[in-house]
Amino acid sequence: MTQVDSTTRLTEAELTRLVAGLLGAHGVEPLTADALARVIVAAERDGTLSHGLARLPGYLSSLQSGWVDGAARMTVTDKAAAVVHVDAANGFAQGALARASELAIAKARAAGLCLVSIHDSHHFGSLWPDVEPFAERGLVCMAFVNSRSRIVAPGARRPVLGTNPVAFAFPRKDGAPVVWDLASSVMAHGDVILAAKNGHPLPAGAGVDREARPTQDPKRVLDGGALVPFAGHKGFAIALMAEVMVAGLTGSRFGFEDESGKYPGAVTSNAGQTLVLIDPNRSGGGDFIGRVELLIGALREAGTERLPADRRYRNRAVAAAEGIAVDRAMLDLLKTG
């Protein structure tokens, strides 16, 4: 731990312990608290600040409101040869995935793929930390999450679908996996929250107010407005796919079925999550890693300077060397609760 001006730099391990401890003090059981803390700290470490420590007050207020159960008794079911189902019992999705991961990996190795179906869960953070660990173990992984209604379809009057992010990761021969994570909206909901907090306008065409009129005011978007899907109908189609892949397959809430408004202070979305794990060694294609390296080599030769996750990995290296900066107010929250 080092002190610099009004911020303190902590190692990843130090910060994870503090975040997990704070979550535990607010009723989150240990396995889920640790899994959730790792995701929050990973986002902060890698420079995704809109999904890092800035989200912590939202987790706490959701817990305090009674909207999410930090001590949920989750159940993992070996549903079929290539299916793992988790009833998250109104708890955090990160805890559900932590409980299902080893069984899912074993099934993917045995059958060539595995579907992980998480029901009745809350997911509020970055999605890439969910898929990167599977790629580190040699699997290709896709993940889908839906959320409360937050995007308005082209020509529609009100939002029905969520910002519904999708993530994808695959391993490489030498080095870290290639990982991407994107919302189906022009910008992530977390970035809108951050813009409102810092008094910054949104990019033109990113959002609408409660009357479906274009606005660059993040507060109007958050106050009954909505975000716009990226690339119009293309982003809308991806959001629709994610809604079906998650709520349709897992039986969780659709975005328009959200009931968080009944719980003052609730911020997280109670919905679900679906992951698809693929063992490339069982796909029949042969030499997956070699083919991937051939593709990346062609991209580099063509002048591609940045692959998905490159910026995050650079930020991660800086954080490992210098620590993660935590401002005084957040440090006080972490230490005093």
Secondary structure, DSSP 8 states (H G I E B T S, - for coil): -EEETTEEEE-HHHHHHHHHHHHHHTT--HHHHHHHHHHHHHHHHTT-GGGTGGGHHHHHHHHHHTSS-TT---EEEEEETTEEEEEEEEEEHHHHHHHHHHHHHHHHHHHSEEEEEEEEEEE-S-SHHHHHHHHHTT-EEEEEE--SS-B--TT-SS--B----EEEEE--SSS--EEEEE-SBSS-HHHHHHHHHHT----TTSEE-TTS-EE--HHHHHTT-EE-BTTTHHHHHHHHHHHIIIIIHH----GGG--GGGSTT--SEEEEEEEEEE-GGGSSS--HHHHHHHHHHHHHHTT----TTHHHHHHHHHHHHH-EEEEHHHHHHHHH-
